[in-house]
Every structure is written in C-alpha cells, then in structure tokens.
C-alpha cells in the first residue's frame, strides 16, 4: 500500500471525513486532499502530527519496513 492509500485507510479506520481530520490537526483541507491523492508530500511537522494522531511511529505511518 502506498502512502496516499495508507493515509486514506487510516482516516477511514477512525470513521473520519477529511474535514474532521484537518480540523483536528489544524491543517488545510486542500493540502490534505493533495496528500491523499499523492500530488504532494506532507511536511515533517505534518507527518509528526499524523503519526501522533494515529499513535504510530513515522516509519509505521509511511509504511516503511526493514
């Protein structure tokens, strides 16, 4: 699963809309939609906020395996 698919799946696992999530995280809806479409990559601070929200490490969030 690539990163945009992972973001979408994580959000849906919490039964949240994109609007709910961006309000919780304090990021723009437009930016988040770009992330889920794979058109842009989040900044480090946004990645950390997402990882904290989902209670994941950064490696888990981005699907990095060893």
PQR file with spaces between the fields and no chain letter, atoms N, CA, C, O and H, PARSE charges and radii, in Angstrom:
ATOM       1  N    UNK     1       0.861   -1.175    0.000 -0.4000 1.5000
ATOM       2  CA   UNK     1       0.000    0.000    0.000 -0.0000 2.0000
ATOM       3  C    UNK     1       0.905    1.235    0.000  0.5500 1.7000
ATOM       4  O    UNK     1       1.831    1.336    0.804 -0.5500 1.4000
ATOM       5  N    UNK     2       0.627    2.166   -0.905 -0.4000 1.5000
ATOM       6  CA   UNK     2       1.445    3.376   -0.942 -0.0000 2.0000
ATOM       7  C    UNK     2       0.937    4.389    0.094  0.5500 1.7000
ATOM       8  O    UNK     2      -0.118    4.203    0.701 -0.5500 1.4000
ATOM       9  H    UNK     2      -0.125    2.084   -1.559  0.4000 1.0000
ATOM      10  N    UNK     3       1.706    5.451    0.278 -0.4000 1.5000
ATOM      11  CA   UNK     3       1.406    6.414    1.343 -0.0000 2.0000
ATOM      12  C    UNK     3       0.019    7.049    1.221  0.5500 1.7000
ATOM      13  O    UNK     3      -0.706    7.100    2.214 -0.5500 1.4000
ATOM      14  H    UNK     3       2.563    5.602   -0.215  0.4000 1.0000
ATOM      15  N    UNK     4      -0.374    7.535    0.039 -0.4000 1.5000
ATOM      16  CA   UNK     4      -1.726    8.115   -0.055 -0.0000 2.0000
ATOM      17  C    UNK     4      -2.834    7.118    0.318  0.5500 1.7000
ATOM      18  O    UNK     4      -3.794    7.473    1.002 -0.5500 1.4000
ATOM      19  H    UNK     4       0.215    7.494   -0.768  0.4000 1.0000
ATOM      20  N    UNK     5      -2.687    5.872   -0.139 -0.4000 1.5000
ATOM      21  CA   UNK     5      -3.675    4.843    0.217 -0.0000 2.0000
ATOM      22  C    UNK     5      -3.675    4.591    1.719  0.5500 1.7000
ATOM      23  O    UNK     5      -4.724    4.392    2.332 -0.5500 1.4000
ATOM      24  H    UNK     5      -1.907    5.584   -0.695  0.4000 1.0000
ATOM      25  N    UNK     6      -2.488    4.602    2.295 -0.4000 1.5000
ATOM      26  CA   UNK     6      -2.373    4.377    3.748 -0.0000 2.0000
ATOM      27  C    UNK     6      -3.056    5.507    4.523  0.5500 1.7000
ATOM      28  O    UNK     6      -3.771    5.250    5.491 -0.5500 1.4000
ATOM      29  H    UNK     6      -1.636    4.763    1.798  0.4000 1.0000
ATOM      30  N    UNK     7      -2.838    6.747    4.103 -0.4000 1.5000
ATOM      31  CA   UNK     7      -3.494    7.877    4.769 -0.0000 2.0000
ATOM      32  C    UNK     7      -5.017    7.735    4.720  0.5500 1.7000
ATOM      33  O    UNK     7      -5.704    7.931    5.722 -0.5500 1.4000
ATOM      34  H    UNK     7      -2.256    6.956    3.316  0.4000 1.0000
ATOM      35  N    UNK     8      -5.520    7.395    3.551 -0.4000 1.5000
ATOM      36  CA   UNK     8      -6.972    7.237    3.373 -0.0000 2.0000
ATOM      37  C    UNK     8      -7.502    6.120    4.263  0.5500 1.7000
ATOM      38  O    UNK     8      -8.532    6.280    4.918 -0.5500 1.4000
ATOM      39  H    UNK     8      -4.962    7.236    2.737  0.4000 1.0000
ATOM      40  N    UNK     9      -6.799    4.990    4.287 -0.4000 1.5000
ATOM      41  CA   UNK     9      -7.234    3.847    5.089 -0.0000 2.0000
ATOM      42  C    UNK     9      -7.205    4.180    6.583  0.5500 1.7000
ATOM      43  O    UNK     9      -8.119    3.806    7.317 -0.5500 1.4000
ATOM      44  H    UNK     9      -5.963    4.860    3.755  0.4000 1.0000
ATOM      45  N    UNK    10      -6.170    4.874    7.030 -0.4000 1.5000
ATOM      46  CA   UNK    10      -6.081    5.256    8.443 -0.0000 2.0000
ATOM      47  C    UNK    10      -7.225    6.182    8.832  0.5500 1.7000
ATOM      48  O    UNK    10      -7.841    6.013    9.884 -0.5500 1.4000
ATOM      49  H    UNK    10      -5.427    5.178    6.433  0.4000 1.0000
ATOM      50  N    UNK    11      -7.504    7.160    7.979 -0.4000 1.5000
ATOM      51  CA   UNK    11      -8.592    8.095    8.262 -0.0000 2.0000
ATOM      52  C    UNK    11      -9.925    7.367    8.321  0.5500 1.7000
ATOM      53  O    UNK    11     -10.728    7.598    9.225 -0.5500 1.4000
ATOM      54  H    UNK    11      -7.004    7.297    7.124  0.4000 1.0000
ATOM      55  N    UNK    12     -10.156    6.496    7.364 -0.4000 1.5000
ATOM      56  CA   UNK    12     -11.419    5.762    7.328 -0.0000 2.0000
ATOM      57  C    UNK    12     -11.549    4.801    8.502  0.5500 1.7000
ATOM      58  O    UNK    12     -12.658    4.533    8.965 -0.5500 1.4000
ATOM      59  H    UNK    12      -9.504    6.308    6.629  0.4000 1.0000
ATOM      60  N    UNK    13     -10.419    4.278    8.989 -0.4000 1.5000
ATOM      61  CA   UNK    13     -10.459    3.371   10.139 -0.0000 2.0000
ATOM      62  C    UNK    13     -10.945    4.084   11.398  0.5500 1.7000
ATOM      63  O    UNK    13     -11.436    3.449   12.331 -0.5500 1.4000
ATOM      64  H    UNK    13      -9.518    4.496    8.613  0.4000 1.0000
ATOM      65  N    UNK    14     -10.806    5.404   11.416 -0.4000 1.5000
ATOM      66  CA   UNK    14     -11.297    6.228   12.530 -0.0000 2.0000
ATOM      67  C    UNK    14     -12.689    6.794   12.243  0.5500 1.7000
ATOM      68  O    UNK    14     -13.225    7.576   13.028 -0.5500 1.4000
ATOM      69  H    UNK    14     -10.408    5.921   10.658  0.4000 1.0000
ATOM      70  N    UNK    15     -13.270    6.384   11.098 -0.4000 1.5000
ATOM      71  CA   UNK    15     -14.583    6.881   10.679 -0.0000 2.0000
ATOM      72  C    UNK    15     -14.633    8.407   10.634  0.5500 1.7000
ATOM      73  O    UNK    15     -15.587    9.032   11.098 -0.5500 1.4000
ATOM      74  H    UNK    15     -12.834    5.748   10.460  0.4000 1.0000
ATOM      75  N    UNK    16     -13.579    8.988   10.064 -0.4000 1.5000
ATOM      76  CA   UNK    16     -13.488   10.443    9.978 -0.0000 2.0000
ATOM      77  C    UNK    16     -13.556   10.879    8.528  0.5500 1.7000
ATOM      78  O    UNK    16     -13.089   10.178    7.630 -0.5500 1.4000
ATOM      79  H    UNK    16     -12.804    8.481    9.687  0.4000 1.0000
ATOM      80  N    UNK    17     -14.146   12.048    8.308 -0.4000 1.5000
ATOM      81  CA   UNK    17     -14.084   12.671    6.994 -0.0000 2.0000
ATOM      82  C    UNK    17     -12.771   13.436    6.901  0.5500 1.7000
ATOM      83  O    UNK    17     -12.091   13.652    7.904 -0.5500 1.4000
ATOM      84  H    UNK    17     -14.526   12.618    9.037  0.4000 1.0000
ATOM      85  N    UNK    18     -12.427   13.842    5.688 -0.4000 1.5000
ATOM      86  CA   UNK    18     -11.242   14.683    5.530 -0.0000 2.0000
ATOM      87  C    UNK    18     -11.410   15.973    6.325  0.5500 1.7000
ATOM      88  O    UNK    18     -10.459   16.461    6.936 -0.5500 1.4000
ATOM      89  H    UNK    18     -12.980   13.666    4.873  0.4000 1.0000
ATOM      90  N    UNK    19     -12.612   16.516    6.314 -0.4000 1.5000
ATOM      91  CA   UNK    19     -12.885   17.764    7.037 -0.0000 2.0000
ATOM      92  C    UNK    19     -12.665   17.595    8.543  0.5500 1.7000
ATOM      93  O    UNK    19     -12.088   18.469    9.191 -0.5500 1.4000
ATOM      94  H    UNK    19     -13.384   16.120    5.818  0.4000 1.0000
ATOM      95  N    UNK    20     -13.127   16.467    9.096 -0.4000 1.5000
ATOM      96  CA   UNK    20     -12.931   16.191   10.526 -0.0000 2.0000
ATOM      97  C    UNK    20     -11.447   16.130   10.865  0.5500 1.7000
ATOM      98  O    UNK    20     -10.994   16.705   11.855 -0.5500 1.4000
ATOM      99  H    UNK    20     -13.595   15.757    8.569  0.4000 1.0000
ATOM     100  N    UNK    21     -10.705   15.424   10.027 -0.4000 1.5000
ATOM     101  CA   UNK    21      -9.286   15.222   10.310 -0.0000 2.0000
ATOM     102  C    UNK    21      -8.506   16.524   10.258  0.5500 1.7000
ATOM     103  O    UNK    21      -7.698   16.798   11.145 -0.5500 1.4000
ATOM     104  H    UNK    21     -11.073   14.957    9.223  0.4000 1.0000
ATOM     105  N    UNK    22      -8.739   17.331    9.225 -0.4000 1.5000
ATOM     106  CA   UNK    22      -7.965   18.576    9.117 -0.0000 2.0000
ATOM     107  C    UNK    22      -8.302   19.545   10.239  0.5500 1.7000
ATOM     108  O    UNK    22      -7.449   20.311   10.687 -0.5500 1.4000
ATOM     109  H    UNK    22      -9.396   17.109    8.505  0.4000 1.0000
ATOM     110  N    UNK    23      -9.548   19.506   10.688 -0.4000 1.5000
ATOM     111  CA   UNK    23      -9.923   20.366   11.820 -0.0000 2.0000
ATOM     112  C    UNK    23      -9.180   19.931   13.077  0.5500 1.7000
ATOM     113  O    UNK    23      -8.715   20.768   13.852 -0.5500 1.4000
ATOM     114  H    UNK    23     -10.241   18.883   10.324  0.4000 1.0000
ATOM     115  N    UNK    24      -9.072   18.641   13.272 -0.4000 1.5000
ATOM     116  CA   UNK    24      -8.362   18.103   14.433 -0.0000 2.0000
ATOM     117  C    UNK    24      -6.871   18.427   14.376  0.5500 1.7000
ATOM     118  O    UNK    24      -6.261   18.766   15.390 -0.5500 1.4000
ATOM     119  H    UNK    24      -9.449   17.962   12.643  0.4000 1.0000
ATOM     120  N    UNK    25      -6.292   18.317   13.178 -0.4000 1.5000
ATOM     121  CA   UNK    25      -4.849   18.515   13.027 -0.0000 2.0000
ATOM     122  C    UNK    25      -4.447   19.964   12.796  0.5500 1.7000
ATOM     123  O    UNK    25      -3.288   20.329   12.992 -0.5500 1.4000
ATOM     124  H    UNK    25      -6.788   18.041   12.355  0.4000 1.0000
ATOM     125  N    UNK    26      -5.402   20.789   12.380 -0.4000 1.5000
ATOM     126  CA   UNK    26      -5.081   22.185   12.131 -0.0000 2.0000
ATOM     127  C    UNK    26      -4.321   22.406   10.832  0.5500 1.7000
ATOM     128  O    UNK    26      -3.477   23.298   10.745 -0.5500 1.4000
ATOM     129  H    UNK    26      -6.344   20.492   12.221  0.4000 1.0000
ATOM     130  N    UNK    27      -4.622   21.589    9.817 -0.4000 1.5000
ATOM     131  CA   UNK    27      -4.019   21.793    8.501 -0.0000 2.0000
ATOM     132  C    UNK    27      -5.132   22.107    7.510  0.5500 1.7000
ATOM     133  O    UNK    27      -6.311   21.951    7.824 -0.5500 1.4000
ATOM     134  H    UNK    27      -5.308   20.864    9.888  0.4000 1.0000
ATOM     135  N    UNK    28      -4.757   22.549    6.317 -0.4000 1.5000
ATOM     136  CA   UNK    28      -5.785   22.936    5.352 -0.0000 2.0000
ATOM     137  C    UNK    28      -6.358   21.701    4.652  0.5500 1.7000
ATOM     138  O    UNK    28      -5.666   20.705    4.437 -0.5500 1.4000
ATOM     139  H    UNK    28      -3.799   22.676    6.062  0.4000 1.0000
ATOM     140  N    UNK    29      -7.613   21.798    4.311 -0.4000 1.5000
ATOM     141  CA   UNK    29      -8.290   20.716    3.606 -0.0000 2.0000
ATOM     142  C    UNK    29      -7.647   20.485    2.240  0.5500 1.7000
ATOM     143  O    UNK    29      -7.438   19.343    1.830 -0.5500 1.4000
ATOM     144  H    UNK    29      -8.175   22.607    4.485  0.4000 1.0000
ATOM     145  N    UNK    30      -7.340   21.553    1.553 -0.4000 1.5000
ATOM     146  CA   UNK    30      -6.718   21.440    0.229 -0.0000 2.0000
ATOM     147  C    UNK    30      -5.402   20.657    0.312  0.5500 1.7000
ATOM     148  O    UNK    30      -5.160   19.757   -0.492 -0.5500 1.4000
ATOM     149  H    UNK    30      -7.510   22.481    1.885  0.4000 1.0000
ATOM     150  N    UNK    31      -4.561   20.999    1.279 -0.4000 1.5000
ATOM     151  CA   UNK    31      -3.286   20.299    1.425 -0.0000 2.0000
ATOM     152  C    UNK    31      -3.513   18.819    1.706  0.5500 1.7000
ATOM     153  O    UNK    31      -2.872   17.958    1.103 -0.5500 1.4000
ATOM     154  H    UNK    31      -4.758   21.730    1.933  0.4000 1.0000
ATOM     155  N    UNK    32      -4.428   18.531    2.625 -0.4000 1.5000
ATOM     156  CA   UNK    32      -4.671   17.129    2.969 -0.0000 2.0000
ATOM     157  C    UNK    32      -5.188   16.349    1.763  0.5500 1.7000
ATOM     158  O    UNK    32      -4.788   15.204    1.552 -0.5500 1.4000
ATOM     159  H    UNK    32      -4.949   19.231    3.114  0.4000 1.0000
ATOM     160  N    UNK    33      -6.055   16.945    0.985 -0.4000 1.5000
ATOM     161  CA   UNK    33      -6.559   16.263   -0.216 -0.0000 2.0000
ATOM     162  C    UNK    33      -5.416   15.950   -1.181  0.5500 1.7000
ATOM     163  O    UNK    33      -5.396   14.887   -1.800 -0.5500 1.4000
ATOM     164  H    UNK    33      -6.380   17.876    1.157  0.4000 1.0000
ATOM     165  N    UNK    34      -4.473   16.870   -1.306 -0.4000 1.5000
ATOM     166  CA   UNK    34      -3.297   16.595   -2.136 -0.0000 2.0000
ATOM     167  C    UNK    34      -2.523   15.392   -1.599  0.5500 1.7000
ATOM     168  O    UNK    34      -2.038   14.574   -2.381 -0.5500 1.4000
ATOM     169  H    UNK    34      -4.489   17.734   -0.802  0.4000 1.0000
ATOM     170  N    UNK    35      -2.402   15.274   -0.283 -0.4000 1.5000
ATOM     171  CA   UNK    35      -1.676   14.139    0.309 -0.0000 2.0000
ATOM     172  C    UNK    35      -2.372   12.824   -0.028  0.5500 1.7000
ATOM     173  O    UNK    35      -1.716   11.859   -0.418 -0.5500 1.4000
ATOM     174  H    UNK    35      -2.796   15.939    0.352  0.4000 1.0000
ATOM     175  N    UNK    36      -3.688   12.781    0.119 -0.4000 1.5000
ATOM     176  CA   UNK    36      -4.416   11.544   -0.153 -0.0000 2.0000
ATOM     177  C    UNK    36      -4.424   11.204   -1.642  0.5500 1.7000
ATOM     178  O    UNK    36      -4.576   10.036   -2.001 -0.5500 1.4000
ATOM     179  H    UNK    36      -4.221   13.566    0.436  0.4000 1.0000
ATOM     180  N    UNK    37      -4.266   12.181   -2.499 -0.4000 1.5000
ATOM     181  CA   UNK    37      -4.209   11.937   -3.948 -0.0000 2.0000
ATOM     182  C    UNK    37      -2.789   11.634   -4.424  0.5500 1.7000
ATOM     183  O    UNK    37      -2.588   11.215   -5.564 -0.5500 1.4000
ATOM     184  H    UNK    37      -4.143   13.130   -2.207  0.4000 1.0000
ATOM     185  N    UNK    38      -1.805   11.848   -3.547 -0.4000 1.5000
ATOM     186  CA   UNK    38      -0.419   11.623   -3.934 -0.0000 2.0000
ATOM     187  C    UNK    38       0.157   12.735   -4.774  0.5500 1.7000
ATOM     188  O    UNK    38       1.158   12.541   -5.463 -0.5500 1.4000
ATOM     189  H    UNK    38      -1.968   12.188   -2.621  0.4000 1.0000
ATOM     190  N    UNK    39      -0.468   13.910   -4.725 -0.4000 1.5000
ATOM     191  CA   UNK    39       0.005   15.040   -5.514 -0.0000 2.0000
ATOM     192  C    UNK    39       1.049   15.877   -4.786  0.5500 1.7000
ATOM     193  O    UNK    39       1.796   16.632   -5.408 -0.5500 1.4000
ATOM     194  H    UNK    39      -1.281   14.067   -4.165  0.4000 1.0000
ATOM     195  N    UNK    40       1.093   15.740   -3.484 -0.4000 1.5000
ATOM     196  CA   UNK    40       2.100   16.437   -2.665 -0.0000 2.0000
ATOM     197  C    UNK    40       2.438   15.563   -1.473  0.5500 1.7000
ATOM     198  O    UNK    40       1.684   14.664   -1.101 -0.5500 1.4000
ATOM     199  H    UNK    40       0.486   15.127   -2.978  0.4000 1.0000
ATOM     200  N    UNK    41       3.596   15.849   -0.879 -0.4000 1.5000
ATOM     201  CA   UNK    41       4.006   15.144    0.332 -0.0000 2.0000
ATOM     202  C    UNK    41       3.925   16.094    1.516  0.5500 1.7000
ATOM     203  O    UNK    41       4.259   17.272    1.394 -0.5500 1.4000
ATOM     204  H    UNK    41       4.209   16.580   -1.180  0.4000 1.0000
ATOM     205  N    UNK    42       3.482   15.585    2.666 -0.4000 1.5000
ATOM     206  CA   UNK    42       3.383   16.444    3.851 -0.0000 2.0000
ATOM     207  C    UNK    42       4.753   16.882    4.362  0.5500 1.7000
ATOM     208  O    UNK    42       5.765   16.219    4.134 -0.5500 1.4000
ATOM     209  H    UNK    42       3.211   14.628    2.765  0.4000 1.0000
ATOM     210  N    UNK    43       4.756   17.999    5.048 -0.4000 1.5000
ATOM     211  CA   UNK    43       5.977   18.465    5.716 -0.0000 2.0000
ATOM     212  C    UNK    43       6.269   17.537    6.893  0.5500 1.7000
ATOM     213  O    UNK    43       5.420   16.747    7.305 -0.5500 1.4000
ATOM     214  H    UNK    43       3.934   18.538    5.233  0.4000 1.0000
ATOM     215  N    UNK    44       7.463   17.647    7.413 -0.4000 1.5000
ATOM     216  CA   UNK    44       7.833   16.829    8.563 -0.0000 2.0000
ATOM     217  C    UNK    44       6.905   17.093    9.746  0.5500 1.7000
ATOM     218  O    UNK    44       6.490   16.149   10.419 -0.5500 1.4000
ATOM     219  H    UNK    44       8.153   18.289    7.077  0.4000 1.0000
ATOM     220  N    UNK    45       6.575   18.341   10.009 -0.4000 1.5000
ATOM     221  CA   UNK    45       5.709   18.648   11.139 -0.0000 2.0000
ATOM     222  C    UNK    45       4.313   18.041   10.952  0.5500 1.7000
ATOM     223  O    UNK    45       3.689   17.613   11.923 -0.5500 1.4000
ATOM     224  H    UNK    45       6.912   19.107    9.462  0.4000 1.0000
ATOM     225  N    UNK    46       3.828   18.002    9.719 -0.4000 1.5000
ATOM     226  CA   UNK    46       2.536   17.380    9.452 -0.0000 2.0000
ATOM     227  C    UNK    46       2.634   15.870    9.606  0.5500 1.7000
ATOM     228  O    UNK    46       1.714   15.247   10.137 -0.5500 1.4000
ATOM     229  H    UNK    46       4.335   18.349    8.931  0.4000 1.0000
ATOM     230  N    UNK    47       3.729   15.270    9.153 -0.4000 1.5000
ATOM     231  CA   UNK    47       3.923   13.837    9.336 -0.0000 2.0000
ATOM     232  C    UNK    47       3.942   13.472   10.820  0.5500 1.7000
ATOM     233  O    UNK    47       3.349   12.473   11.227 -0.5500 1.4000
ATOM     234  H    UNK    47       4.475   15.776    8.721  0.4000 1.0000
ATOM     235  N    UNK    48       4.620   14.279   11.615 -0.4000 1.5000
ATOM     236  CA   UNK    48       4.675   14.026   13.061 -0.0000 2.0000
ATOM     237  C    UNK    48       3.276   14.151   13.668  0.5500 1.7000
ATOM     238  O    UNK    48       2.887   13.329   14.498 -0.5500 1.4000
ATOM     239  H    UNK    48       5.101   15.090   11.284  0.4000 1.0000
ATOM     240  N    UNK    49       2.520   15.170   13.260 -0.4000 1.5000
ATOM     241  CA   UNK    49       1.159   15.344   13.772 -0.0000 2.0000
ATOM     242  C    UNK    49       0.277   14.159   13.395  0.5500 1.7000
ATOM     243  O    UNK    49      -0.510   13.691   14.218 -0.5500 1.4000
ATOM     244  H    UNK    49       2.836   15.837   12.585  0.4000 1.0000
ATOM     245  N    UNK    50       0.395   13.670   12.175 -0.4000 1.5000
ATOM     246  CA   UNK    50      -0.370   12.496   11.740 -0.0000 2.0000
ATOM     247  C    UNK    50       0.029   11.257   12.528  0.5500 1.7000
ATOM     248  O    UNK    50      -0.830   10.502   12.984 -0.5500 1.4000
ATOM     249  H    UNK    50       1.035   14.050   11.506  0.4000 1.0000
ATOM     250  N    UNK    51       1.332   11.050   12.688 -0.4000 1.5000
ATOM     251  CA   UNK    51       1.811    9.886   13.450 -0.0000 2.0000
ATOM     252  C    UNK    51       1.314    9.946   14.885  0.5500 1.7000
ATOM     253  O    UNK    51       0.876    8.932   15.428 -0.5500 1.4000
ATOM     254  H    UNK    51       2.029   11.663   12.317  0.4000 1.0000
ATOM     255  N    UNK    52       1.376   11.108   15.503 -0.4000 1.5000
ATOM     256  CA   UNK    52       0.876   11.264   16.872 -0.0000 2.0000
ATOM     257  C    UNK    52      -0.622   10.990   16.943  0.5500 1.7000
ATOM     258  O    UNK    52      -1.092   10.304   17.850 -0.5500 1.4000
ATOM     259  H    UNK    52       1.732   11.931   15.062  0.4000 1.0000
ATOM     260  N    UNK    53      -1.363   11.525   15.989 -0.4000 1.5000
ATOM     261  CA   UNK    53      -2.813   11.340   15.982 -0.0000 2.0000
ATOM     262  C    UNK    53      -3.176    9.865   15.877  0.5500 1.7000
ATOM     263  O    UNK    53      -4.069    9.392   16.580 -0.5500 1.4000
ATOM     264  H    UNK    53      -0.982   12.082   15.252  0.4000 1.0000
ATOM     265  N    UNK    54      -2.493    9.144   15.009 -0.4000 1.5000
ATOM     266  CA   UNK    54      -2.796    7.724   14.817 -0.0000 2.0000
ATOM     267  C    UNK    54      -2.026    6.811   15.770  0.5500 1.7000
ATOM     268  O    UNK    54      -2.163    5.589   15.713 -0.5500 1.4000
ATOM     269  H    UNK    54      -1.768    9.529   14.438  0.4000 1.0000
ATOM     270  N    UNK    55      -1.219    7.406   16.641 -0.4000 1.5000
ATOM     271  CA   UNK    55      -0.405    6.658   17.605 -0.0000 2.0000
ATOM     272  C    UNK    55       0.496    5.641   16.895  0.5500 1.7000
ATOM     273  O    UNK    55       0.540    4.461   17.244 -0.5500 1.4000
ATOM     274  H    UNK    55      -1.107    8.399   16.687  0.4000 1.0000
ATOM     275  N    UNK    56       1.211    6.146   15.886 -0.4000 1.5000
ATOM     276  CA   UNK    56       2.141    5.339   15.109 -0.0000 2.0000
ATOM     277  C    UNK    56       3.508    5.998   15.104  0.5500 1.7000
ATOM     278  O    UNK    56       3.630    7.199   15.345 -0.5500 1.4000
ATOM     279  H    UNK    56       1.176    7.105   15.602  0.4000 1.0000
ATOM     280  N    UNK    57       4.537    5.204   14.828 -0.4000 1.5000
ATOM     281  CA   UNK    57       5.849    5.804   14.583 -0.0000 2.0000
ATOM     282  C    UNK    57       5.821    6.377   13.167  0.5500 1.7000
ATOM     283  O    UNK    57       4.932    6.050   12.381 -0.5500 1.4000
ATOM     284  H    UNK    57       4.438    4.229   14.633  0.4000 1.0000
ATOM     285  N    UNK    58       6.778    7.220   12.846 -0.4000 1.5000
ATOM     286  CA   UNK    58       6.867    7.751   11.487 -0.0000 2.0000
ATOM     287  C    UNK    58       7.071    6.626   10.476  0.5500 1.7000
ATOM     288  O    UNK    58       6.490    6.653    9.391 -0.5500 1.4000
ATOM     289  H    UNK    58       7.501    7.487   13.485  0.4000 1.0000
ATOM     290  N    UNK    59       7.888    5.646   10.825 -0.4000 1.5000
ATOM     291  CA   UNK    59       8.109    4.503    9.929 -0.0000 2.0000
ATOM     292  C    UNK    59       6.799    3.763    9.660  0.5500 1.7000
ATOM     293  O    UNK    59       6.504    3.414    8.517 -0.5500 1.4000
ATOM     294  H    UNK    59       8.360    5.625   11.706  0.4000 1.0000
ATOM     295  N    UNK    60       6.017    3.526   10.709 -0.4000 1.5000
ATOM     296  CA   UNK    60       4.731    2.847   10.527 -0.0000 2.0000
ATOM     297  C    UNK    60       3.785    3.700    9.672  0.5500 1.7000
ATOM     298  O    UNK    60       3.091    3.182    8.797 -0.5500 1.4000
ATOM     299  H    UNK    60       6.256    3.809   11.637  0.4000 1.0000
ATOM     300  N    UNK    61       3.766    4.992    9.931 -0.4000 1.5000
ATOM     301  CA   UNK    61       2.883    5.878    9.189 -0.0000 2.0000
ATOM     302  C    UNK    61       3.155    5.821    7.696  0.5500 1.7000
ATOM     303  O    UNK    61       2.221    5.766    6.896 -0.5500 1.4000
ATOM     304  H    UNK    61       4.330    5.413   10.642  0.4000 1.0000
ATOM     305  N    UNK    62       4.408    5.834    7.319 -0.4000 1.5000
ATOM     306  CA   UNK    62       4.734    5.861    5.897 -0.0000 2.0000
ATOM     307  C    UNK    62       4.877    4.451    5.297  0.5500 1.7000
ATOM     308  O    UNK    62       5.160    4.308    4.107 -0.5500 1.4000
ATOM     309  H    UNK    62       5.167    5.879    7.969  0.4000 1.0000
ATOM     310  N    UNK    63       4.681    3.418    6.122 -0.4000 1.5000
ATOM     311  CA   UNK    63       4.735    2.042    5.628 -0.0000 2.0000
ATOM     312  C    UNK    63       6.131    1.526    5.385  0.5500 1.7000
ATOM     313  O    UNK    63       6.352    0.638    4.562 -0.5500 1.4000
ATOM     314  H    UNK    63       4.451    3.534    7.089  0.4000 1.0000
ATOM     315  N    UNK    64       7.065    2.096    6.111 -0.4000 1.5000
ATOM     316  CA   UNK    64       8.471    1.667    5.951 -0.0000 2.0000
ATOM     317  C    UNK    64       8.713    0.391    6.735  0.5500 1.7000
ATOM     318  O    UNK    64       8.397    0.296    7.921 -0.5500 1.4000
ATOM     319  H    UNK    64       6.885    2.817    6.780  0.4000 1.0000
ATOM     320  N    UNK    65       9.280   -0.586    6.045 -0.4000 1.5000
ATOM     321  CA   UNK    65       9.611   -1.864    6.686 -0.0000 2.0000
ATOM     322  C    UNK    65      11.084   -2.141    6.510  0.5500 1.7000
ATOM     323  O    UNK    65      11.706   -1.676    5.555 -0.5500 1.4000
ATOM     324  H    UNK    65       9.536   -0.509    5.081  0.4000 1.0000
ATOM     325  N    UNK    66      11.630   -2.889    7.422 -0.4000 1.5000
ATOM     326  CA   UNK    66      13.046   -3.269    7.339 -0.0000 2.0000
ATOM     327  C    UNK    66      13.165   -4.668    6.838  0.5500 1.7000
ATOM     328  O    UNK    66      14.275   -5.181    6.695 -0.5500 1.4000
ATOM     329  H    UNK    66      11.124   -3.267    8.197  0.4000 1.0000
